[in-house]
Amino acid sequence: MIPLTDIKKASEAIKDIAHRTPLLTSEQLNERSGNRVSLKSEHLQKTGAFKIRGATNKVKQAVLDGAKYITAASSGNHGQAVAYIANQLNVPATIVVPEDANPAKLDAIEAYNGKIVKCGTTSAERIPKAIALAEEAGGTYIPPYDDSYIIAGQGTVGLEIIEQLPDVDVIIVPVGGGGLISGILSAVKQLNPKVKVIGVEPETANDTYLSLQNKQITAIPPTLTIADGLRTSQPGDVTFPILLKHLDDLVLVSEEEIKAACRFVMERMKQVIEPSSAVSIAAVLSRKLAVQNKKVVAVVSGGNVDLKALQDLIQ
């Protein structure tokens, strides 16, 4: 678990960059779920996702340590965040992305002056490439999730939730590599161990679910899911032990449940969110959580959806 002091330091380090995102509510969401639900709206965050928190904390530290060149591996959101903060600090950045990366996310990376290199379709392919590029040029690789500075930055989401809703009962979090949920776990369980933290994965990208079942890191083969930001092959070496020890539960949602959650938020709450962030709402709407009449916060992790893909989501 990341020390609470490190998460509070991260909060100070990122406060001039990252937004303090609001909690949004919907009476229809409450009625359909049987709980009092708030959405932690990281889709309204700088660069459109929570990733700016961890990226800012890590890149700032890397620059303090003398970094002159930055690389990252990302399906999109982490890459956008690293490119943004590197650009702010006048450090060149190269982002290694999958061959089928979301075009909207690629456009954003380039808008932040990030150089794009495409490699494979899984994190297991692009991470070694990004590390190699950093080593070749004497640069610094910025991991997407498996790093204490990244996790501490993401843990600031948990700090804010507890500050905004001190009597929260349950926090629901999307799970990819585990950086966001391990950060939230680290913050929340040290502030209030009674709060339940539940993770959500797509059924077709269930590496963390299988790893928890097996009590050891378990890799899955390349997979497809509409939630492209959660398409990891296995949880991280740093993140997984935190989940194994402290996570209260993890549930799986189908592709249709993810699409339905996107449609609900767009139609009823007038918010544009990406499928990766909709898994937490899908778990709430499908009543896969063993909770009723509780104060629930569902983390909406990002809003960087390709507009051309919206038609598929809303039909």
C-alpha positions in Angstrom: 0.0 0.0 0.0 1.2 3.5 -0.8 1.7 5.6 2.3 -0.9 8.3 2.9 1.8 10.9 3.2 3.0 10.1 -0.3 -0.5 10.6 -1.7 -0.9 13.9 0.1 2.5 15.0 -1.3 1.2 14.0 -4.7 -1.9 16.2 -4.1 0.4 19.2 -3.5 2.5 18.3 -6.5 -0.4 18.2 -9.0 -2.7 20.9 -7.7 -1.5 23.4 -10.2 -2.3 21.1 -13.1 -5.1 18.6 -12.2 -8.7 19.7 -11.6 -10.6 18.9 -8.4 -13.5 17.1 -10.2 -17.1 17.3 -9.0 -19.5 14.6 -7.9 -22.5 14.4 -10.2 -25.9 12.9 -9.3 -29.0 11.5 -11.0 -32.3 10.7 -9.5 -32.9 8.1 -12.3 -29.6 6.4 -11.5 -30.6 6.2 -7.8 -34.0 4.7 -8.7 -32.6 2.1 -11.1 -29.7 1.1 -8.8 -31.4 1.1 -5.4 -28.6 3.2 -4.0 -27.7 6.9 -3.7 -25.1 7.2 -6.4 -22.6 10.0 -7.2 -20.3 10.0 -10.2 -16.7 11.1 -9.6 -16.4 12.9 -12.9 -12.8 12.4 -14.0 -14.1 12.7 -17.6 -14.1 16.4 -16.8 -10.4 16.3 -15.8 -7.5 18.0 -17.6 -6.7 15.9 -20.8 -10.1 14.2 -20.3 -9.1 11.5 -17.8 -7.7 10.7 -14.3 -4.3 9.8 -15.8 -3.1 13.4 -15.6 -2.8 13.0 -11.8 -0.3 10.1 -11.8 1.5 11.4 -14.9 2.0 14.8 -13.4 3.4 13.4 -10.1 5.8 11.1 -11.9 7.0 13.4 -14.7 7.6 16.2 -12.3 9.7 13.9 -10.2 11.6 12.6 -13.3 12.4 16.2 -14.3 13.6 17.0 -10.8 15.9 13.9 -11.2 17.3 15.3 -14.4 15.1 13.7 -17.2 15.6 15.4 -20.6 13.5 13.0 -22.6 10.3 11.1 -21.7 8.6 7.9 -23.1 5.4 6.2 -22.2 3.3 3.2 -23.4 -0.4 3.8 -23.6 -3.7 3.0 -25.2 -4.4 6.7 -25.2 -5.2 8.4 -21.9 -1.9 7.9 -20.1 -0.1 9.0 -23.3 -2.2 12.2 -23.5 -1.4 13.0 -19.9 2.3 12.3 -20.2 2.5 14.3 -23.5 0.6 17.2 -21.8 2.7 17.5 -18.7 6.0 16.9 -20.6 5.0 19.7 -23.0 4.3 22.0 -20.0 7.7 21.3 -18.6 9.4 21.6 -22.0 10.6 18.0 -22.2 10.2 16.1 -25.4 8.0 13.0 -25.2 7.4 9.9 -27.3 4.3 7.8 -26.8 4.1 4.2 -27.9 0.4 3.3 -28.7 -1.4 0.2 -30.0 -1.9 -0.2 -33.8 -5.7 0.2 -33.3 -5.5 3.2 -30.9 -8.5 5.5 -30.6 -8.0 8.3 -33.2 -9.3 10.9 -30.9 -6.6 10.1 -28.3 -3.9 10.1 -31.0 -5.0 13.5 -32.1 -4.8 14.8 -28.5 -1.3 13.3 -28.0 -0.1 15.1 -31.2 -1.8 18.3 -30.0 0.4 18.2 -26.9 3.5 17.8 -29.1 3.9 14.2 -28.3 5.6 12.0 -30.9 3.6 8.8 -31.7 5.1 5.3 -32.3 2.7 2.4 -33.0 3.4 -1.1 -31.7 1.2 -4.2 -31.4 -2.2 -4.2 -29.7 -1.4 -5.1 -26.1 0.5 -3.5 -23.2 2.8 -6.5 -23.2 4.0 -5.4 -26.6 4.1 -1.6 -26.3 5.7 -1.3 -22.8 9.0 -3.0 -23.8 9.1 -0.8 -26.9 8.7 2.4 -24.8 11.4 1.2 -22.3 13.8 0.5 -25.2 13.2 3.9 -26.8 14.0 5.6 -23.4 17.2 3.5 -23.0 18.4 4.2 -26.5 18.2 8.0 -26.0 19.1 8.2 -22.4 15.5 9.1 -21.5 13.1 8.2 -18.7 10.2 5.8 -19.2 6.9 6.7 -17.4 4.9 3.6 -16.6 1.1 3.7 -17.1 0.3 2.2 -13.7 3.0 0.1 -12.1 4.9 2.8 -10.2 4.6 4.3 -6.7 4.6 7.9 -8.0 1.9 7.0 -10.5 -0.2 5.2 -7.9 0.2 8.0 -5.4 -1.1 10.5 -8.0 -4.1 8.4 -8.8 -4.7 8.0 -5.1 -5.6 11.7 -5.0 -9.0 10.7 -6.5 -9.6 8.8 -3.2 -8.6 11.8 -1.1 -11.1 14.0 -2.9 -13.9 11.5 -2.7 -13.5 11.2 1.1 -13.3 15.0 1.4 -16.4 15.5 -0.8 -18.5 12.7 0.6 -17.2 11.8 4.1 -19.9 9.3 4.7 -19.5 7.3 1.5 -20.2 3.6 1.9 -18.9 2.1 -1.4 -16.5 3.3 -4.1 -16.7 1.6 -7.5 -13.6 1.8 -9.8 -12.7 0.6 -13.3 -9.8 -1.8 -13.4 -7.1 -2.0 -16.1 -3.6 -2.3 -14.9 -4.7 -1.4 -11.4 -3.0 2.0 -10.9 -6.2 3.9 -10.3 -7.8 1.4 -8.0 -4.7 0.6 -6.0 -4.2 4.4 -5.5 -7.8 4.8 -4.3 -7.5 1.8 -2.1 -4.3 3.2 -0.5 -5.9 6.5 0.3 -9.4 5.3 1.3 -8.4 2.3 3.5 -6.0 4.5 5.4 -8.6 7.3 5.9 -11.6 5.1 6.6 -11.1 1.3 6.4 -14.9 0.8 6.6 -15.5 2.1 3.1 -15.8 -0.7 0.6 -13.8 -0.4 -2.6 -15.1 -2.6 -5.5 -13.4 -3.0 -8.9 -15.0 -3.6 -12.3 -13.6 -5.2 -15.4 -15.0 -6.1 -18.8 -15.9 -9.8 -19.1 -13.5 -10.1 -22.1 -10.6 -8.4 -20.3 -10.7 -10.2 -16.9 -7.0 -10.5 -16.1 -7.3 -9.0 -12.6 -10.4 -11.1 -11.9 -8.5 -14.3 -12.8 -5.4 -13.1 -10.9 -7.5 -12.6 -7.7 -9.1 -16.0 -8.1 -5.7 -17.6 -8.5 -4.1 -15.4 -5.9 -1.2 -14.7 -8.3 -0.7 -12.6 -11.4 -2.4 -14.4 -14.3 -1.9 -13.2 -17.9 -4.6 -13.4 -20.6 -4.1 -13.5 -24.3 -4.8 -10.4 -26.5 -8.5 -9.6 -26.3 -11.0 -7.1 -27.6 -13.4 -4.9 -25.7 -15.1 -1.7 -26.3 -13.4 -0.5 -23.1 -10.0 0.0 -24.8 -8.4 1.6 -21.8 -8.9 -1.6 -19.7 -7.4 -3.9 -22.3 -4.4 -5.0 -20.2 -2.9 -8.5 -20.4 -2.2 -8.7 -16.6 -2.2 -6.6 -13.5 1.0 -4.9 -12.3 3.7 -6.3 -10.0 3.2 -3.2 -7.7 -0.5 -2.8 -8.1 -1.6 -6.5 -7.7 -0.5 -7.1 -4.1 -2.4 -4.0 -3.0 -5.6 -5.3 -4.7 -5.1 -8.8 -3.3 -4.8 -7.6 0.2 -7.3 -4.7 0.4 -9.9 -5.0 -2.4 -13.4 -5.8 -1.2 -14.7 -7.3 -4.4 -14.4 -7.3 -8.2 -17.2 -7.8 -10.6 -17.4 -8.3 -14.4 -19.7 -6.5 -16.9 -20.6 -7.4 -20.5 -20.0 -5.4 -23.6 -23.8 -4.7 -23.9 -23.9 -3.6 -20.2 -21.0 -1.2 -20.9 -22.8 0.3 -24.0 -26.0 0.6 -22.0 -24.2 2.5 -19.3 -22.7 4.9 -21.9 -26.1 5.5 -23.4 -27.7 6.1 -20.0 -25.1 8.8 -19.0 -25.3 10.5 -22.3 -29.1 10.5 -22.5 -30.1 11.1 -18.9 -27.1 13.1 -17.5 -25.9 14.8 -20.8 -22.3 13.7 -20.1 -20.0 12.3 -22.8 -18.0 9.4 -21.3 -15.8 6.7 -22.8 -16.6 3.0 -22.5 -13.7 2.3 -20.2 -15.1 4.7 -17.6 -18.7 3.3 -18.0 -17.9 -0.1 -16.5 -18.4 1.3 -13.0 -21.8 2.7 -13.9 -22.6 -0.6 -15.7 -22.0 -2.5 -12.5 -24.3 -0.1 -10.7 -27.1 -0.3 -13.2 -27.0 -4.0 -13.6 -27.2 -4.4 -9.8 -24.1 -6.6 -9.7 -23.1 -5.0 -6.4 -24.2 -6.7 -3.2 -25.2 -3.3 -1.7 -28.6 -1.6 -1.3 -29.6 1.8 0.1 -26.0 2.9 0.4 -24.0 6.0 -0.6 -22.1 4.9 -3.6 -19.5 6.7 -5.7 -18.8 5.4 -9.1 -15.5 6.7 -10.6 -16.0 7.8 -14.2 -12.4 7.6 -15.3 -12.4 9.4 -18.6 -14.3 11.0 -21.5 -12.0 10.6 -24.5 -14.4 8.9 -26.8 -13.9 8.9 -30.6 -16.9 10.9 -31.9 -17.1 8.6 -34.9 -17.7 5.7 -32.6 -20.6 7.4 -30.8 -23.1 6.0 -33.3 -22.2 2.5 -32.3 -22.6 3.4 -28.6 -26.0 5.0 -28.9 -27.7 2.5 -31.3 
